[in-house]
C-alpha cells in the first residue's frame, strides 16, 4: 500500500485527511516543518500533502528542502491561503498541485491517484 505523509498541525484538518485516505493509503503525520524534513530523510513517502502555515519551518521552505534531495516525491500543497502569490511560489519550487481548504475528498483522491 502506498504511503502518504500528511504535514498538518491542525487536528481537525488532519482528521479530515485521514477520513479521505483511510482504507486506500497508509499515512503518517508531521505536526511541524522540521518533522516533515526529518521523516522524509528517514523514509521516502510516496506523496506529501503539505500545509503552508506549518510551525517551525513553513511549507514552502520545507518543499524547497525536499526538492533538493527528493525531486520525484509528489507534493500537494493544501492550504487555507488562497493568494495567487502562494500558488505561484509553490509552482516555482516544483510542487505538483495547489489545493485550497476546504477541499473535496473526491478531488483530493483523484489528484493523489494521478500522482502516485
Backbone bond lengths (Angstrom), bond angles and torsions (degrees), N, CA, C in turn:
res aa  C-N    CA-C-N  psi(-1)  N-CA   C-N-CA  omega(-1)  CA-C   N-CA-C  phi
1 X - - - 1.449 - - 1.534 108.91 -
2 X 1.316 116.50 138.43 1.464 121.83 -179.53 1.526 109.68 -70.36
3 X 1.361 114.83 149.22 1.461 121.10 -176.79 1.526 110.42 -113.91
4 X 1.343 115.01 130.26 1.454 122.76 179.65 1.524 108.79 -113.30
5 X 1.322 116.17 132.56 1.454 121.51 173.87 1.527 107.76 -97.33
6 X 1.333 116.00 120.86 1.461 122.05 179.61 1.522 107.62 -101.23
7 X 1.330 116.25 112.69 1.459 121.87 178.28 1.527 107.45 -96.86
8 X 1.318 115.78 96.63 1.466 120.63 -173.34 1.523 109.29 -151.43
9 X 1.328 117.23 122.08 1.455 121.00 -179.91 1.528 113.17 -88.99
10 X 1.315 118.04 -17.64 1.452 122.65 -178.60 1.538 110.04 -88.99
11 X 1.331 116.46 122.73 1.468 120.95 -175.60 1.529 113.17 -60.43
12 X 1.327 117.67 -43.26 1.472 119.05 -177.26 1.527 111.14 -67.93
13 X 1.328 118.02 -37.73 1.468 120.41 176.52 1.526 110.79 -66.31
14 X 1.337 116.45 -38.39 1.469 120.13 177.21 1.533 110.32 -63.58
15 X 1.323 116.91 -44.75 1.469 120.11 -179.81 1.521 111.52 -61.45
16 X 1.326 117.24 -38.94 1.462 120.20 176.55 1.524 110.38 -60.82
17 X 1.323 117.66 -44.25 1.464 120.43 179.98 1.529 111.13 -64.91
18 X 1.321 118.05 -38.63 1.471 119.31 178.78 1.525 110.34 -65.43
19 X 1.335 117.03 -35.63 1.462 120.72 176.96 1.536 110.11 -63.25
20 X 1.324 116.80 -42.44 1.461 121.45 -179.99 1.527 110.98 -66.11
21 X 1.329 116.83 -39.66 1.466 121.30 -173.35 1.529 114.51 -88.36
22 X 1.324 118.07 -19.58 1.465 120.31 -171.99 1.527 111.42 -55.31
23 X 1.302 114.82 144.91 1.466 124.44 179.68 1.529 113.67 67.16
24 X 1.313 118.02 0.47 1.465 121.03 179.25 1.524 111.86 -117.00
25 X 1.334 115.30 -36.50 1.462 121.66 -176.55 1.520 109.71 -140.82
26 X 1.325 115.60 151.88 1.453 120.20 166.55 1.522 106.24 -81.16
27 X 1.321 117.68 152.80 1.456 118.73 -179.57 1.526 111.19 -149.21
28 X 1.318 113.83 153.69 1.457 123.12 175.51 1.516 107.27 -128.36
29 X 1.325 115.15 163.37 1.465 119.59 -179.37 1.513 110.73 -123.86
30 X 1.314 115.06 137.12 1.459 122.35 168.62 1.522 106.50 -116.31
31 X 1.331 116.67 131.92 1.464 120.85 -176.14 1.525 113.46 -95.20
32 X 1.337 116.68 -10.69 1.461 119.53 175.99 1.527 109.03 -150.10
33 X 1.318 115.40 168.33 1.454 120.02 -174.62 1.513 114.38 -62.34
34 X 1.328 117.25 -36.42 1.462 119.20 179.40 1.523 111.15 -66.14
35 X 1.325 117.33 -37.04 1.467 120.56 176.16 1.529 110.70 -61.67
36 X 1.323 117.25 -38.70 1.466 120.38 178.26 1.525 109.66 -60.55
37 X 1.322 116.59 -50.48 1.473 121.25 -179.58 1.523 110.20 -57.43
38 X 1.325 116.92 -47.18 1.467 121.15 -178.59 1.526 111.67 -63.93
39 X 1.326 116.93 -43.05 1.462 120.13 -178.14 1.521 111.54 -66.98
40 X 1.318 117.40 -39.78 1.464 120.39 179.35 1.526 110.40 -65.48
41 X 1.315 117.29 -33.68 1.467 119.80 177.93 1.529 112.01 -73.93
42 X 1.335 117.77 -27.97 1.467 119.47 -179.12 1.528 112.16 -83.92
43 X 1.303 117.16 -28.16 1.466 122.03 173.40 1.518 106.84 -155.57
44 X 1.284 116.56 150.19 1.466 120.31 -178.76 1.527 108.94 -97.74
45 X 1.344 117.85 106.69 1.465 119.11 177.13 1.522 110.16 -67.47
46 X 1.305 116.25 161.89 1.463 120.76 178.70 1.532 111.83 -77.74
47 X 1.345 116.53 -21.03 1.460 121.03 -179.51 1.526 107.74 -163.83
48 X 1.338 116.30 150.83 1.465 121.87 176.98 1.519 108.67 -122.93
49 X 1.328 115.48 131.66 1.460 121.99 170.11 1.522 105.51 -104.63
50 X 1.337 116.74 115.87 1.459 122.78 -168.24 1.526 112.28 -117.05
51 X 1.330 115.62 122.82 1.458 120.72 170.37 1.529 107.82 -78.86
52 X 1.327 117.59 144.08 1.466 120.30 178.68 1.518 112.27 -75.56
53 X 1.309 117.29 -39.70 1.469 122.06 -173.74 1.525 110.77 -92.70
54 X 1.334 116.06 65.40 1.461 121.50 179.73 1.528 110.09 -92.78
55 X 1.342 117.67 143.71 1.462 119.94 173.57 1.533 111.17 -67.32
56 X 1.288 117.02 161.11 1.465 128.19 176.73 1.534 110.83 72.62
57 X 1.326 118.30 -63.91 1.469 122.76 176.66 1.528 106.37 -133.12
58 X 1.332 117.50 127.83 1.468 118.99 -177.34 1.529 111.67 -71.60
59 X 1.312 115.96 164.43 1.461 122.46 -174.55 1.519 114.37 -61.04
60 X 1.318 117.80 -34.73 1.464 120.17 178.79 1.525 110.39 -66.10
61 X 1.324 116.93 -47.25 1.472 120.06 -179.62 1.527 110.97 -65.33
62 X 1.332 117.06 -39.58 1.471 120.36 176.75 1.526 109.69 -60.67
63 X 1.323 116.78 -45.39 1.467 120.47 179.91 1.522 111.18 -61.35
64 X 1.331 117.52 -40.54 1.477 120.67 175.72 1.528 111.07 -57.15
65 X 1.317 115.86 -47.08 1.471 120.70 -178.63 1.519 111.51 -63.88
66 X 1.319 116.22 -41.65 1.467 120.11 179.61 1.525 110.26 -63.90
67 X 1.316 117.27 -42.31 1.470 121.34 -178.74 1.525 112.60 -60.10
68 X 1.331 117.90 -30.23 1.473 120.71 -179.82 1.520 111.80 -63.00
69 X 1.325 117.32 -44.16 1.470 121.07 -174.93 1.519 113.97 -105.40
70 X 1.312 117.46 -17.92 1.471 121.53 -175.95 1.524 109.74 -137.28
71 X 1.305 117.60 67.68 1.468 119.88 -174.95 1.525 114.29 -67.59
72 X 1.317 117.83 -15.04 1.466 120.08 -175.02 1.525 114.50 -97.15
73 X 1.333 118.28 -6.35 1.464 119.72 178.46 1.531 108.24 -76.56
74 X 1.324 117.98 120.36 1.463 119.53 177.87 1.530 110.95 -64.56
75 X 1.332 115.93 138.33 1.463 122.10 177.44 1.526 108.18 -124.18
76 X 1.335 114.45 124.07 1.454 121.44 174.10 1.526 107.17 -107.71
77 X 1.309 117.05 119.99 1.455 120.72 172.78 1.528 107.18 -81.70
78 X 1.320 115.87 128.19 1.462 121.90 177.82 1.524 106.55 -128.64
79 X 1.312 116.97 109.63 1.458 120.04 -170.31 1.516 112.80 -144.21
80 X 1.320 115.78 158.04 1.458 121.36 172.27 1.527 110.24 -82.81
81 X 1.318 116.58 -12.93 1.468 121.90 -179.54 1.521 109.38 -81.10
82 X 1.316 115.82 115.03 1.466 119.48 -175.58 1.531 111.85 -106.78
83 X 1.316 117.20 21.75 1.459 119.90 -179.69 1.520 110.73 -71.42
84 X 1.314 116.28 137.46 1.469 121.25 178.71 1.519 111.08 -61.12
85 X 1.331 117.23 -32.90 1.468 120.57 179.27 1.533 111.18 -64.08
86 X 1.338 117.32 -35.55 1.468 120.33 176.60 1.531 110.43 -66.21
87 X 1.316 115.88 -43.02 1.468 120.76 178.27 1.536 110.23 -61.06
88 X 1.312 116.58 -46.84 1.465 120.63 -179.10 1.521 111.83 -62.44
89 X 1.333 116.64 -41.30 1.463 119.56 178.94 1.526 110.87 -66.05
90 X 1.319 117.39 -41.80 1.468 121.17 178.37 1.526 110.64 -61.22
91 X 1.316 116.64 -43.71 1.472 120.33 178.54 1.527 111.29 -65.37
92 X 1.337 117.01 -38.23 1.467 120.35 -176.86 1.523 112.78 -66.56
93 X 1.333 117.36 -25.85 1.471 118.95 178.98 1.524 112.38 -96.59
94 X 1.332 116.47 2.00 1.453 119.46 172.73 1.508 117.01 99.18
95 X 1.336 117.75 17.20 1.462 118.81 174.06 1.525 108.33 -69.02
96 X 1.316 116.15 144.10 1.456 121.05 -173.17 1.521 114.57 -81.39
97 X 1.328 116.80 -33.51 1.466 121.28 -178.57 1.520 109.08 -146.63
98 X 1.331 115.74 157.21 1.457 122.79 178.56 1.518 107.24 -134.67
99 X 1.326 116.51 110.79 1.463 121.72 -179.12 1.521 109.61 -117.72
100 X 1.332 116.32 147.18 1.455 119.83 177.83 1.524 110.09 -108.39
101 X 1.324 114.67 147.72 1.462 122.18 177.52 1.519 108.53 -83.02
102 X 1.304 118.37 145.11 1.465 126.50 -4.65 1.524 110.47 -75.32
103 X 1.311 115.59 145.33 1.459 120.78 -177.66 1.526 109.73 -108.25
104 X 1.294 115.42 145.62 1.463 120.96 174.23 1.521 108.65 -72.60
105 X 1.314 116.19 131.82 1.460 120.07 178.26 1.515 111.82 -60.18
106 X 1.318 116.63 -40.49 1.464 120.64 -179.88 1.524 110.84 -63.85
107 X 1.332 116.99 -44.96 1.460 120.33 179.62 1.523 110.66 -63.39
108 X 1.316 116.31 -42.05 1.462 120.90 179.41 1.528 110.48 -60.77
109 X 1.329 117.30 -46.08 1.461 120.84 179.40 1.527 112.11 -64.67
110 X 1.317 117.49 -38.77 1.459 120.45 177.65 1.525 110.94 -59.62
111 X 1.320 116.58 -43.48 1.465 120.91 -179.77 1.531 110.87 -68.14
112 X 1.327 116.93 -44.70 1.467 120.05 179.03 1.520 110.02 -61.09
113 X 1.314 117.66 -46.60 1.465 121.35 -179.85 1.523 111.41 -60.08
114 X 1.316 116.46 -37.89 1.475 119.94 179.39 1.537 110.99 -68.99
115 X 1.330 116.55 -37.43 1.466 119.43 -175.60 1.524 113.50 -80.40
116 X 1.325 117.73 -26.71 1.465 118.76 178.22 1.497 109.80 -125.87
